[in-house]
Amino acid sequence: MQSIYLKAKVQQIPISDCKVECDGSLTLDEDIMDRLGVVEHEQVFVNSKYGKGRIMTYFLAGKRGTEICELNGGATQHFHKGEIVHLLVFALSDVPIKTIVL
């Protein structure tokens, strides 16, 4: 039987910018994406450290080494630049999987 497991989590990361004119998504430094084991267009939940909201969107690869965590499009309406968020990625699996936590 398959279950949904937490695959990867970034415990605290600040929103580096919000670009409402871009397509909705979350642009994340590709180095961080590699460490998490996630790829472009993979689903991600973004929630505020202080409980102000949670959204579901998808990753876009940002420039390596920039530590960028940028919200785009409609996602910008839920958080603001500088806000600390958690990123949560889930996966469907037949067996429990080890969660990568950064």
Secondary structure in CASP SS format (residue, H / E / C, confidence):
PFRMAT SS
TARGET T0000
AUTHOR 0000-0000-0000
METHOD secondary structure of the structure
MODEL  1
M C 1.00
Q C 1.00
S E 1.00
I E 1.00
Y E 1.00
L E 1.00
K E 1.00
A E 1.00
K E 1.00
V E 1.00
Q E 1.00
Q E 1.00
I E 1.00
P E 1.00
I C 1.00
S C 1.00
D E 1.00
C E 1.00
K E 1.00
V C 1.00
E C 1.00
C C 1.00
D C 1.00
G C 1.00
S E 1.00
L E 1.00
T E 1.00
L E 1.00
D E 1.00
E H 1.00
D H 1.00
I H 1.00
M H 1.00
D H 1.00
R H 1.00
L H 1.00
G C 1.00
V C 1.00
V C 1.00
E C 1.00
H C 1.00
E C 1.00
Q E 1.00
V E 1.00
F E 1.00
V E 1.00
N E 1.00
S E 1.00
K C 1.00
Y C 1.00
G C 1.00
K C 1.00
G C 1.00
R E 1.00
I E 1.00
M E 1.00
T E 1.00
Y E 1.00
F E 1.00
L E 1.00
A E 1.00
G E 1.00
K C 1.00
R C 1.00
G C 1.00
T C 1.00
E C 1.00
I C 1.00
C E 1.00
E E 1.00
L E 1.00
N E 1.00
G H 1.00
G H 1.00
A H 1.00
T H 1.00
Q H 1.00
H C 1.00
F C 1.00
H C 1.00
K C 1.00
G C 1.00
E C 1.00
I E 1.00
V E 1.00
H E 1.00
L E 1.00
L E 1.00
V E 1.00
F E 1.00
A E 1.00
L E 1.00
S E 1.00
D C 1.00
V C 1.00
P C 1.00
I C 1.00
K C 1.00
T C 1.00
I E 1.00
V E 1.00
L C 1.00
END
